[in-house]
Amino acid sequence: MRLVQREKLPSVLLMLAVYIFFSANTIYFLEADVLTKQAGFRDRCEFSFDNIKKGPYLNLKSAILVNYENGDVIYGKNTEKVRSIASITKLISAMVLLDKGIDLKKNKGIITKKDAYRSSRSRLNIGFEMTLYDLLHASLMNSDNRAARAFARAASGSQKEFVKEMNLKVKQFGLEKTEFYDPTGLDPRNVSTAHEVAKILHYAYKYKLIAEITSKKKYRVKILNRKNTYRQMANTNMIIHSKYKVLGGKTGYIRAADYCLTTLVRNKKGERLTLVVLGVPGDKLRFREARKLIDWGYKNIS
């Protein structure tokens, strides 16, 4: 009897070893799957719509709120509705410019009469010469249309060629509902969705300079061909003056789009949320609705 038990002992140990091996590997594969999913989210900005909650009433046409850490969509309203996105366009313009690898501080652009068309609110006069670095600041911070036109022409030879590159860029991102006709956002045919705008911001945030510029409150650009001449640029994203840390973003407005905003924010706990609000019928209302949604989002983040 004792002999039989001794013979069975190795098989029991073998079964135990097999159990431990598969248990450990099950945990390993589960962890690997989670890491793969997170890596996929980082690389492709894939969002999950499985845990959307009923949020506050918002006076706007479409919106989305995303947990930046894992891609979970917390709130959504008409997220796939195609709408004009106005100057949010400039995030793609900035990415196309930076992709060229041009030395922005050595290369220059000049504001032309054509650049000034339908851009009367600009602080950049016709004939001003600036570095592409400063033109990019003016475009992203002050939403200056003349600046965007000037660097597009300087980088690609023409705005038309530059816009082709913008549309190629969004196709590479897999954005099927986003399309551009100009580098500024003044053309109402520049369209996207709240869902795809959130992805655009995530991709833009990976560009260190875009994140740096769009999180600044103020910046002074230098006019190279005017002695001791500078222009102060202020960030149009008023969330930058809230209790949240703005990590990036862009505002937009034309009549066809109404008031728009996309921004990435971080609270004191380090939690990050991506917000998009489109079609808000008022400038100040845009930021009130944005703060309302962000406040709600941090109470409901998982």
C-alpha positions in Angstrom: 0.0 0.0 0.0 2.8 2.3 0.8 4.5 1.4 -2.5 1.4 2.4 -4.5 1.2 5.8 -2.7 4.9 6.4 -3.5 4.2 5.6 -7.2 1.3 8.0 -7.3 3.2 10.9 -5.6 5.1 12.0 -8.7 1.9 12.2 -10.8 0.3 14.3 -8.1 3.3 16.6 -8.1 3.1 16.7 -11.9 -0.5 17.7 -11.9 0.2 20.4 -9.3 3.1 21.7 -11.4 0.8 21.8 -14.5 -1.9 23.7 -12.5 0.6 26.3 -11.3 2.1 26.7 -14.8 -1.3 27.3 -16.5 -2.5 29.5 -13.6 0.6 31.7 -13.8 0.4 31.9 -17.6 -3.3 32.7 -17.5 -2.4 35.7 -15.3 0.5 36.5 -17.6 -1.7 36.4 -20.7 -4.4 38.5 -19.1 -1.8 41.1 -18.1 -0.3 40.9 -21.6 -3.8 41.4 -23.1 -4.4 44.5 -21.0 -1.0 45.9 -21.9 -1.6 45.2 -25.6 -5.0 47.0 -25.4 -3.4 50.0 -23.7 -0.6 50.1 -26.3 -3.2 49.9 -29.0 -5.1 52.8 -27.5 -1.9 54.8 -27.3 -0.9 54.1 -30.9 -4.3 54.2 -32.6 -6.4 56.3 -30.2 -9.1 53.7 -30.1 -12.0 54.7 -27.8 -14.5 52.4 -26.0 -18.2 53.5 -25.9 -19.2 50.7 -23.5 -19.4 52.8 -20.3 -21.1 56.0 -21.4 -23.1 57.7 -18.6 -26.0 60.1 -18.7 -24.4 63.5 -18.2 -25.6 67.0 -17.6 -27.8 68.9 -20.0 -25.6 70.9 -22.4 -26.6 73.6 -24.9 -24.6 72.4 -27.9 -24.8 70.3 -31.1 -22.3 67.5 -30.3 -19.8 66.6 -27.6 -17.6 63.9 -26.3 -15.6 63.4 -23.0 -12.9 60.7 -22.9 -10.8 59.3 -20.1 -7.4 59.9 -21.6 -5.8 57.2 -19.5 -7.7 54.3 -21.0 -9.8 55.6 -23.9 -13.2 55.1 -22.2 -15.8 57.5 -23.4 -17.6 58.9 -20.4 -20.1 61.2 -22.1 -21.2 61.5 -25.7 -23.8 63.5 -27.7 -24.1 63.1 -31.5 -20.5 62.0 -31.5 -20.6 60.8 -35.1 -22.4 63.9 -36.5 -20.4 65.6 -39.2 -19.9 69.3 -38.5 -17.8 72.2 -39.5 -14.9 72.5 -37.0 -13.5 76.0 -37.8 -10.1 76.7 -36.3 -9.7 73.3 -34.7 -8.4 72.6 -38.2 -5.1 74.3 -37.1 -4.1 71.2 -35.0 -3.7 69.2 -38.2 -2.0 72.2 -40.0 0.5 72.3 -37.1 1.2 68.5 -37.4 1.7 68.7 -41.1 4.2 71.6 -40.6 6.1 69.7 -37.9 6.2 66.5 -40.0 8.4 68.3 -42.5 11.3 68.5 -40.1 11.9 72.2 -41.0 14.0 74.3 -38.7 11.2 76.6 -37.6 13.5 79.1 -36.0 15.7 79.6 -39.1 13.0 79.5 -41.8 10.7 82.5 -42.3 7.3 83.5 -43.7 5.8 86.8 -44.8 2.2 87.9 -44.4 0.9 88.7 -47.8 -2.3 90.5 -49.0 -3.7 87.1 -49.9 -3.1 85.8 -46.4 -5.1 88.8 -45.0 -8.3 87.9 -47.0 -11.2 87.4 -44.6 -8.9 87.8 -41.6 -9.3 91.4 -40.4 -8.9 90.6 -36.7 -5.3 89.5 -37.1 -2.6 91.4 -35.2 -0.1 90.5 -38.0 0.1 93.2 -40.6 0.6 92.6 -44.3 4.4 92.6 -45.0 5.4 91.3 -41.5 8.2 88.8 -41.7 8.4 86.2 -38.9 10.0 82.8 -38.1 7.8 79.8 -38.7 8.2 79.1 -35.0 6.5 82.4 -34.2 3.9 81.9 -37.0 3.0 78.5 -35.4 2.6 80.2 -32.0 0.3 82.9 -33.5 -1.8 80.2 -35.3 -2.3 77.9 -32.3 -2.6 80.4 -29.5 -4.3 83.4 -31.0 -5.9 81.3 -33.8 -4.4 83.7 -36.3 -5.5 82.8 -39.8 -2.9 84.9 -41.6 -0.2 83.0 -39.7 -1.6 79.6 -40.7 -1.7 80.6 -44.4 1.8 82.0 -44.3 3.5 78.9 -42.8 1.4 76.6 -45.1 2.7 78.4 -48.1 6.3 78.6 -46.8 6.3 74.9 -46.0 4.7 73.5 -49.1 4.9 76.2 -51.8 1.1 76.7 -51.8 -1.9 76.4 -49.6 -3.4 73.9 -52.1 -0.5 71.5 -51.8 -0.4 71.9 -48.0 -4.1 71.0 -47.8 -3.5 67.8 -49.8 -1.0 66.9 -47.1 -3.5 67.6 -44.4 -6.0 65.3 -45.9 -3.4 62.6 -46.4 -2.5 63.0 -42.7 -6.1 62.3 -41.5 -6.4 59.3 -43.8 -3.2 57.9 -42.2 -4.9 58.4 -38.8 -7.9 56.4 -40.1 -10.3 59.4 -39.8 -13.0 58.8 -42.3 -15.3 61.7 -41.6 -12.6 64.5 -41.4 -11.9 66.6 -44.5 -10.1 69.9 -45.2 -10.3 72.6 -47.9 -8.0 75.2 -46.3 -5.4 75.3 -43.5 -7.2 77.8 -41.3 -10.7 76.6 -40.7 -12.4 79.6 -42.3 -13.8 77.3 -45.0 -17.0 75.8 -43.6 -16.3 72.6 -45.6 -13.5 71.7 -43.1 -15.5 69.1 -41.2 -15.1 66.3 -38.7 -17.0 64.7 -35.8 -16.7 65.1 -32.0 -15.3 61.5 -31.9 -12.7 62.2 -34.6 -11.7 65.6 -33.2 -10.9 63.9 -29.8 -8.6 61.6 -31.8 -7.0 64.5 -33.6 -6.2 66.1 -30.2 -4.7 62.9 -28.9 -2.4 62.7 -31.9 -1.6 66.4 -31.7 -0.7 65.9 -28.0 2.1 63.5 -29.0 3.8 66.4 -30.7 5.8 68.0 -27.9 5.8 71.5 -29.4 2.1 71.5 -30.1 1.4 70.5 -26.5 3.8 73.2 -25.3 2.4 76.0 -27.4 -1.3 75.2 -26.7 -0.7 75.1 -23.0 0.8 78.5 -22.8 -1.1 81.5 -21.5 0.9 84.2 -23.4 3.7 84.5 -25.9 5.3 87.4 -27.6 6.2 87.0 -31.3 8.9 89.1 -33.0 8.5 90.9 -36.3 11.8 90.4 -38.0 11.6 93.2 -40.6 10.4 95.9 -38.2 12.8 97.3 -35.7 11.9 96.5 -32.1 8.4 95.3 -33.1 6.6 92.5 -31.3 3.0 91.3 -31.0 1.6 89.7 -27.9 -0.4 86.4 -28.4 -2.9 85.2 -25.8 -4.3 81.7 -25.6 -8.0 81.7 -26.8 -8.7 78.6 -24.7 -10.2 80.1 -21.5 -10.1 76.8 -19.7 -6.4 77.7 -19.2 -7.6 80.1 -16.5 -9.7 77.5 -14.6 -8.6 75.2 -11.8 -7.6 72.5 -14.3 -4.2 72.3 -16.0 -4.6 72.6 -19.7 -2.2 70.2 -21.5 -3.3 71.1 -25.0 -6.3 72.1 -27.1 -7.8 74.5 -29.7 -10.8 76.8 -30.0 -12.7 77.5 -33.2 -15.5 79.7 -34.5 -17.1 80.5 -37.8 -20.8 81.0 -38.3 -21.3 77.6 -39.9 -19.7 75.9 -36.9 -20.8 78.1 -34.0 -18.3 78.1 -31.1 -16.1 75.0 -30.7 -13.5 73.7 -28.3 -11.3 70.7 -27.8 -9.0 70.5 -24.8 -7.0 68.0 -22.7 -7.0 68.8 -19.0 -5.5 67.3 -15.9 -6.8 67.7 -12.3 -4.8 67.8 -9.1 -4.9 64.0 -8.8 -3.2 63.7 -12.2 -6.3 62.3 -14.0 -6.7 63.5 -17.6 -9.8 64.1 -19.6 -10.2 64.9 -23.3 -13.1 67.2 -24.1 -14.8 68.2 -27.4 -17.7 70.6 -27.6 -19.1 71.6 -31.0 -21.8 73.9 -32.1 -22.2 76.0 -28.9 -24.3 79.2 -29.5 -22.1 81.6 -27.6 -18.4 82.3 -26.9 -18.6 82.5 -23.1 -21.2 79.7 -23.1 -18.7 77.4 -24.8 -16.4 77.6 -21.8 -19.2 77.4 -19.2 -20.5 74.2 -20.9 -17.0 72.8 -21.2 -16.3 73.4 -17.5 -19.7 71.9 -16.5 -18.9 68.8 -18.5 -15.3 68.5 -17.1 -16.5 69.0 -13.5 -19.1 66.2 -14.1 -16.6 64.0 -15.7 -14.2 64.0 -12.8 -17.0 63.0 -10.5 -17.8 60.1 -12.8 -14.4 59.0 -14.0 -13.6 55.3 -13.5 
